[in-house]
């Protein structure tokens, strides 16, 4: 039997005004801004439809809420901008669970939208849709924010083949980067 997800990790929202939404969630609900991110023009990952994002946290996890401003090209069939739910992300406990879930989706004939690493949170992940077309993200190993409140540097968003992803190298690369950052301080 496939082990279930660990928890709902974060929710992504598409909004009209990024600054206004960041102010609301930070000032009204007490969340902290981890970082803002401009998506590259080469249309990788969310960058296919997203222009910019803000990543907010309520603890040391990189983000619990992703807020996105969409590109003008992200319209519903009637030509109206789409606001509201962008995606729901589910965290799993181990890389093995992430791979098992990925393989299970494929075995069930559920189309994988894509898999990638890098970018804000820098977690290996894959995306699929539920039966109604809602975008779902499944991930392991999201970055944690340190005592200084800043996000670590991360590689650009890159699409990957999850079956070939080297999870051990991923962990080692982050460990070495953390050591190097500590030496600089």
ChimeraX commands (.cxc) that place a marker at each C-alpha (Angstrom):
marker #1 position 0.00,0.00,0.00 radius 0.5
marker #1 position 1.26,3.46,-0.92 radius 0.5
marker #1 position 2.02,5.69,2.06 radius 0.5
marker #1 position 0.00,8.90,2.11 radius 0.5
marker #1 position 1.24,12.46,2.05 radius 0.5
marker #1 position 2.75,13.96,5.21 radius 0.5
marker #1 position 0.78,17.21,5.13 radius 0.5
marker #1 position -0.57,19.97,2.97 radius 0.5
marker #1 position 2.63,21.93,2.49 radius 0.5
marker #1 position 1.45,25.18,0.93 radius 0.5
marker #1 position -1.22,26.77,-1.20 radius 0.5
marker #1 position -0.65,28.95,-4.27 radius 0.5
marker #1 position -2.98,31.84,-5.08 radius 0.5
marker #1 position -3.25,33.96,-8.22 radius 0.5
marker #1 position -4.01,37.58,-7.31 radius 0.5
marker #1 position -4.59,40.93,-9.02 radius 0.5
marker #1 position -2.05,42.98,-7.03 radius 0.5
marker #1 position 1.01,41.32,-5.50 radius 0.5
marker #1 position 1.91,44.20,-3.16 radius 0.5
marker #1 position -1.62,44.51,-1.83 radius 0.5
marker #1 position -1.86,40.76,-1.17 radius 0.5
marker #1 position 1.57,40.57,0.50 radius 0.5
marker #1 position 0.59,43.49,2.76 radius 0.5
marker #1 position -2.70,41.80,3.66 radius 0.5
marker #1 position -1.21,38.42,4.56 radius 0.5
marker #1 position 1.78,39.93,6.40 radius 0.5
marker #1 position 0.09,42.86,8.17 radius 0.5
marker #1 position -3.27,41.23,8.90 radius 0.5
marker #1 position -2.30,37.59,9.48 radius 0.5
marker #1 position 1.28,38.05,10.66 radius 0.5
marker #1 position 2.98,35.97,7.96 radius 0.5
marker #1 position 6.58,36.86,7.00 radius 0.5
marker #1 position 7.81,37.56,3.49 radius 0.5
marker #1 position 10.59,35.09,2.65 radius 0.5
marker #1 position 11.23,36.47,-0.82 radius 0.5
marker #1 position 9.81,37.82,-4.04 radius 0.5
marker #1 position 10.64,36.14,-7.33 radius 0.5
marker #1 position 10.43,37.29,-10.93 radius 0.5
marker #1 position 9.88,34.34,-13.24 radius 0.5
marker #1 position 12.24,34.08,-16.20 radius 0.5
marker #1 position 10.89,34.89,-19.64 radius 0.5
marker #1 position 11.90,31.47,-20.99 radius 0.5
marker #1 position 8.69,29.95,-19.63 radius 0.5
marker #1 position 10.04,27.34,-17.23 radius 0.5
marker #1 position 7.83,25.92,-14.50 radius 0.5
marker #1 position 5.14,28.30,-13.28 radius 0.5
marker #1 position 6.77,30.88,-15.56 radius 0.5
marker #1 position 4.56,29.59,-18.36 radius 0.5
marker #1 position 1.70,31.60,-16.84 radius 0.5
marker #1 position 3.24,33.44,-13.87 radius 0.5
marker #1 position 5.02,36.80,-14.07 radius 0.5
marker #1 position 6.04,37.23,-10.42 radius 0.5
marker #1 position 5.53,35.62,-7.05 radius 0.5
marker #1 position 5.91,36.23,-3.34 radius 0.5
marker #1 position 6.62,33.44,-0.89 radius 0.5
marker #1 position 5.31,33.85,2.67 radius 0.5
marker #1 position 5.97,31.79,5.77 radius 0.5
marker #1 position 4.49,31.27,9.21 radius 0.5
marker #1 position 7.45,29.30,10.61 radius 0.5
marker #1 position 10.92,28.30,9.37 radius 0.5
marker #1 position 9.63,26.46,6.28 radius 0.5
marker #1 position 10.45,28.49,3.16 radius 0.5
marker #1 position 6.79,29.15,2.40 radius 0.5
marker #1 position 3.25,28.14,3.35 radius 0.5
marker #1 position 1.65,30.51,0.86 radius 0.5
marker #1 position 2.72,31.31,-2.70 radius 0.5
marker #1 position 1.13,34.41,-4.19 radius 0.5
marker #1 position 1.35,34.87,-7.94 radius 0.5
marker #1 position 0.62,37.60,-10.46 radius 0.5
marker #1 position -0.17,36.01,-13.79 radius 0.5
marker #1 position 0.99,37.02,-17.24 radius 0.5
marker #1 position -1.55,38.70,-19.46 radius 0.5
marker #1 position -1.67,35.47,-21.48 radius 0.5
marker #1 position -3.12,33.53,-18.52 radius 0.5
marker #1 position -6.79,34.00,-19.27 radius 0.5
marker #1 position -9.78,31.72,-18.94 radius 0.5
marker #1 position -11.56,30.63,-22.15 radius 0.5
marker #1 position -13.71,33.78,-22.04 radius 0.5
marker #1 position -10.64,36.03,-21.94 radius 0.5
marker #1 position -10.93,36.93,-18.25 radius 0.5
marker #1 position -7.87,36.80,-15.98 radius 0.5
marker #1 position -7.95,33.84,-13.59 radius 0.5
marker #1 position -7.69,34.64,-9.87 radius 0.5
marker #1 position -7.92,32.36,-6.88 radius 0.5
marker #1 position -6.46,28.92,-6.37 radius 0.5
marker #1 position -3.29,28.33,-8.39 radius 0.5
marker #1 position -2.19,25.02,-6.81 radius 0.5
marker #1 position -2.21,22.93,-3.65 radius 0.5
marker #1 position 1.10,21.38,-2.59 radius 0.5
marker #1 position 1.46,18.18,-0.61 radius 0.5
marker #1 position 4.63,17.26,1.27 radius 0.5
marker #1 position 5.89,13.69,1.56 radius 0.5
marker #1 position 8.37,12.45,4.18 radius 0.5
marker #1 position 11.09,10.88,2.04 radius 0.5
marker #1 position 12.51,10.87,-1.48 radius 0.5
marker #1 position 11.39,7.24,-1.76 radius 0.5
marker #1 position 7.80,8.28,-1.05 radius 0.5
marker #1 position 8.00,11.00,-3.68 radius 0.5
marker #1 position 9.23,8.49,-6.27 radius 0.5
marker #1 position 6.60,5.92,-5.24 radius 0.5
marker #1 position 3.83,8.48,-5.62 radius 0.5
marker #1 position 5.23,9.60,-8.98 radius 0.5
marker #1 position 5.32,5.99,-10.20 radius 0.5
marker #1 position 1.82,5.32,-8.85 radius 0.5
marker #1 position 0.42,8.31,-10.75 radius 0.5
marker #1 position 2.02,7.02,-13.95 radius 0.5
marker #1 position 0.75,3.48,-13.33 radius 0.5
marker #1 position -2.78,4.83,-12.88 radius 0.5
marker #1 position -2.49,6.76,-16.15 radius 0.5
marker #1 position -2.58,10.15,-14.39 radius 0.5
marker #1 position -0.66,12.58,-16.56 radius 0.5
marker #1 position 2.37,14.19,-14.96 radius 0.5
marker #1 position 2.41,17.90,-15.89 radius 0.5
marker #1 position 6.14,18.14,-15.15 radius 0.5
marker #1 position 8.84,17.57,-12.54 radius 0.5
marker #1 position 11.45,20.09,-11.51 radius 0.5
marker #1 position 13.92,21.39,-8.96 radius 0.5
marker #1 position 15.34,24.81,-8.11 radius 0.5
marker #1 position 13.69,28.15,-7.59 radius 0.5
marker #1 position 12.14,29.40,-4.35 radius 0.5
marker #1 position 12.11,26.62,-1.76 radius 0.5
marker #1 position 14.41,24.52,-3.97 radius 0.5
marker #1 position 12.57,21.24,-3.49 radius 0.5
marker #1 position 12.40,18.31,-5.91 radius 0.5
marker #1 position 8.77,18.07,-6.98 radius 0.5
marker #1 position 6.27,16.99,-9.57 radius 0.5
marker #1 position 2.94,18.37,-10.69 radius 0.5
marker #1 position -0.24,16.62,-11.78 radius 0.5
marker #1 position -3.93,17.50,-11.93 radius 0.5
marker #1 position -6.87,16.12,-9.99 radius 0.5
marker #1 position -9.96,14.89,-11.91 radius 0.5
marker #1 position -11.31,18.46,-12.11 radius 0.5
marker #1 position -8.08,19.95,-13.44 radius 0.5
marker #1 position -6.82,21.51,-10.19 radius 0.5
marker #1 position -3.02,21.71,-10.19 radius 0.5
marker #1 position -1.38,19.62,-7.47 radius 0.5
marker #1 position 2.27,19.72,-6.42 radius 0.5
marker #1 position 4.00,16.87,-4.58 radius 0.5
marker #1 position 7.40,17.53,-3.02 radius 0.5
marker #1 position 10.08,16.51,-0.56 radius 0.5
marker #1 position 12.87,18.51,1.04 radius 0.5
marker #1 position 11.68,22.12,0.92 radius 0.5
marker #1 position 14.28,24.55,2.22 radius 0.5
marker #1 position 14.16,25.90,5.77 radius 0.5
marker #1 position 14.87,29.52,6.68 radius 0.5
marker #1 position 17.72,30.09,9.12 radius 0.5
marker #1 position 18.08,32.38,12.11 radius 0.5
marker #1 position 18.80,35.37,9.84 radius 0.5
marker #1 position 15.38,35.11,8.14 radius 0.5
marker #1 position 16.85,34.93,4.65 radius 0.5
marker #1 position 16.37,32.32,1.95 radius 0.5
marker #1 position 19.47,30.51,0.77 radius 0.5
marker #1 position 20.66,30.87,-2.79 radius 0.5
marker #1 position 19.24,28.22,-5.10 radius 0.5
marker #1 position 19.68,27.07,-8.68 radius 0.5
marker #1 position 17.29,28.22,-11.39 radius 0.5
marker #1 position 14.08,26.29,-11.97 radius 0.5
marker #1 position 14.94,23.27,-14.07 radius 0.5
marker #1 position 12.70,20.53,-15.39 radius 0.5
marker #1 position 13.95,17.08,-14.40 radius 0.5
marker #1 position 13.14,13.43,-14.92 radius 0.5
marker #1 position 12.32,12.41,-11.37 radius 0.5
marker #1 position 13.27,8.76,-12.01 radius 0.5
marker #1 position 16.83,9.90,-12.78 radius 0.5
marker #1 position 17.11,12.57,-10.07 radius 0.5
marker #1 position 20.04,12.08,-7.68 radius 0.5
marker #1 position 18.50,12.81,-4.28 radius 0.5
marker #1 position 21.77,12.05,-2.45 radius 0.5
marker #1 position 23.65,14.57,-4.58 radius 0.5
marker #1 position 20.88,17.11,-4.01 radius 0.5
marker #1 position 21.27,16.77,-0.22 radius 0.5
marker #1 position 25.08,16.90,-0.44 radius 0.5
marker #1 position 25.02,20.02,-2.64 radius 0.5
marker #1 position 22.77,21.81,-0.14 radius 0.5
marker #1 position 24.96,20.69,2.77 radius 0.5
marker #1 position 28.11,22.05,1.09 radius 0.5
marker #1 position 26.35,25.31,0.19 radius 0.5
marker #1 position 25.27,25.74,3.83 radius 0.5
marker #1 position 28.85,25.16,5.03 radius 0.5
marker #1 position 30.18,27.69,2.52 radius 0.5
marker #1 position 27.58,30.26,3.57 radius 0.5
marker #1 position 28.53,29.76,7.24 radius 0.5
marker #1 position 32.20,30.40,6.42 radius 0.5
marker #1 position 31.32,33.69,4.70 radius 0.5
marker #1 position 29.44,35.02,7.75 radius 0.5
marker link #1:1,2 radius 0.2
marker link #1:2,3 radius 0.2
marker link #1:3,4 radius 0.2
marker link #1:4,5 radius 0.2
marker link #1:5,6 radius 0.2
marker link #1:6,7 radius 0.2
marker link #1:7,8 radius 0.2
marker link #1:8,9 radius 0.2
marker link #1:9,10 radius 0.2
marker link #1:10,11 radius 0.2
marker link #1:11,12 radius 0.2
marker link #1:12,13 radius 0.2
marker link #1:13,14 radius 0.2
marker link #1:14,15 radius 0.2
marker link #1:15,16 radius 0.2
marker link #1:16,17 radius 0.2
marker link #1:17,18 radius 0.2
marker link #1:18,19 radius 0.2
marker link #1:19,20 radius 0.2
marker link #1:20,21 radius 0.2
marker link #1:21,22 radius 0.2
marker link #1:22,23 radius 0.2
marker link #1:23,24 radius 0.2
marker link #1:24,25 radius 0.2
marker link #1:25,26 radius 0.2
marker link #1:26,27 radius 0.2
marker link #1:27,28 radius 0.2
marker link #1:28,29 radius 0.2
marker link #1:29,30 radius 0.2
marker link #1:30,31 radius 0.2
marker link #1:31,32 radius 0.2
marker link #1:32,33 radius 0.2
marker link #1:33,34 radius 0.2
marker link #1:34,35 radius 0.2
marker link #1:35,36 radius 0.2
marker link #1:36,37 radius 0.2
marker link #1:37,38 radius 0.2
marker link #1:38,39 radius 0.2
marker link #1:39,40 radius 0.2
marker link #1:40,41 radius 0.2
marker link #1:41,42 radius 0.2
marker link #1:42,43 radius 0.2
marker link #1:43,44 radius 0.2
marker link #1:44,45 radius 0.2
marker link #1:45,46 radius 0.2
marker link #1:46,47 radius 0.2
marker link #1:47,48 radius 0.2
marker link #1:48,49 radius 0.2
marker link #1:49,50 radius 0.2
marker link #1:50,51 radius 0.2
marker link #1:51,52 radius 0.2
marker link #1:52,53 radius 0.2
marker link #1:53,54 radius 0.2
marker link #1:54,55 radius 0.2
marker link #1:55,56 radius 0.2
marker link #1:56,57 radius 0.2
marker link #1:57,58 radius 0.2
marker link #1:58,59 radius 0.2
marker link #1:59,60 radius 0.2
marker link #1:60,61 radius 0.2
marker link #1:61,62 radius 0.2
marker link #1:62,63 radius 0.2
marker link #1:63,64 radius 0.2
marker link #1:64,65 radius 0.2
marker link #1:65,66 radius 0.2
marker link #1:66,67 radius 0.2
marker link #1:67,68 radius 0.2
marker link #1:68,69 radius 0.2
marker link #1:69,70 radius 0.2
marker link #1:70,71 radius 0.2
marker link #1:71,72 radius 0.2
marker link #1:72,73 radius 0.2
marker link #1:73,74 radius 0.2
marker link #1:74,75 radius 0.2
marker link #1:75,76 radius 0.2
marker link #1:76,77 radius 0.2
marker link #1:77,78 radius 0.2
marker link #1:78,79 radius 0.2
marker link #1:79,80 radius 0.2
marker link #1:80,81 radius 0.2
marker link #1:81,82 radius 0.2
marker link #1:82,83 radius 0.2
marker link #1:83,84 radius 0.2
marker link #1:84,85 radius 0.2
marker link #1:85,86 radius 0.2
marker link #1:86,87 radius 0.2
marker link #1:87,88 radius 0.2
marker link #1:88,89 radius 0.2
marker link #1:89,90 radius 0.2
marker link #1:90,91 radius 0.2
marker link #1:91,92 radius 0.2
marker link #1:92,93 radius 0.2
marker link #1:93,94 radius 0.2
marker link #1:94,95 radius 0.2
marker link #1:95,96 radius 0.2
marker link #1:96,97 radius 0.2
marker link #1:97,98 radius 0.2
marker link #1:98,99 radius 0.2
marker link #1:99,100 radius 0.2
marker link #1:100,101 radius 0.2
marker link #1:101,102 radius 0.2
marker link #1:102,103 radius 0.2
marker link #1:103,104 radius 0.2
marker link #1:104,105 radius 0.2
marker link #1:105,106 radius 0.2
marker link #1:106,107 radius 0.2
marker link #1:107,108 radius 0.2
marker link #1:108,109 radius 0.2
marker link #1:109,110 radius 0.2
marker link #1:110,111 radius 0.2
marker link #1:111,112 radius 0.2
marker link #1:112,113 radius 0.2
marker link #1:113,114 radius 0.2
marker link #1:114,115 radius 0.2
marker link #1:115,116 radius 0.2
marker link #1:116,117 radius 0.2
marker link #1:117,118 radius 0.2
marker link #1:118,119 radius 0.2
marker link #1:119,120 radius 0.2
marker link #1:120,121 radius 0.2
marker link #1:121,122 radius 0.2
marker link #1:122,123 radius 0.2
marker link #1:123,124 radius 0.2
marker link #1:124,125 radius 0.2
marker link #1:125,126 radius 0.2
marker link #1:126,127 radius 0.2
marker link #1:127,128 radius 0.2
marker link #1:128,129 radius 0.2
marker link #1:129,130 radius 0.2
marker link #1:130,131 radius 0.2
marker link #1:131,132 radius 0.2
marker link #1:132,133 radius 0.2
marker link #1:133,134 radius 0.2
marker link #1:134,135 radius 0.2
marker link #1:135,136 radius 0.2
marker link #1:136,137 radius 0.2
marker link #1:137,138 radius 0.2
marker link #1:138,139 radius 0.2
marker link #1:139,140 radius 0.2
marker link #1:140,141 radius 0.2
marker link #1:141,142 radius 0.2
marker link #1:142,143 radius 0.2
marker link #1:143,144 radius 0.2
marker link #1:144,145 radius 0.2
marker link #1:145,146 radius 0.2
marker link #1:146,147 radius 0.2
marker link #1:147,148 radius 0.2
marker link #1:148,149 radius 0.2
marker link #1:149,150 radius 0.2
marker link #1:150,151 radius 0.2
marker link #1:151,152 radius 0.2
marker link #1:152,153 radius 0.2
marker link #1:153,154 radius 0.2
marker link #1:154,155 radius 0.2
marker link #1:155,156 radius 0.2
marker link #1:156,157 radius 0.2
marker link #1:157,158 radius 0.2
marker link #1:158,159 radius 0.2
marker link #1:159,160 radius 0.2
marker link #1:160,161 radius 0.2
marker link #1:161,162 radius 0.2
marker link #1:162,163 radius 0.2
marker link #1:163,164 radius 0.2
marker link #1:164,165 radius 0.2
marker link #1:165,166 radius 0.2
marker link #1:166,167 radius 0.2
marker link #1:167,168 radius 0.2
marker link #1:168,169 radius 0.2
marker link #1:169,170 radius 0.2
marker link #1:170,171 radius 0.2
marker link #1:171,172 radius 0.2
marker link #1:172,173 radius 0.2
marker link #1:173,174 radius 0.2
marker link #1:174,175 radius 0.2
marker link #1:175,176 radius 0.2
marker link #1:176,177 radius 0.2
marker link #1:177,178 radius 0.2
marker link #1:178,179 radius 0.2
marker link #1:179,180 radius 0.2
marker link #1:180,181 radius 0.2
marker link #1:181,182 radius 0.2
marker link #1:182,183 radius 0.2
marker link #1:183,184 radius 0.2
marker link #1:184,185 radius 0.2
view
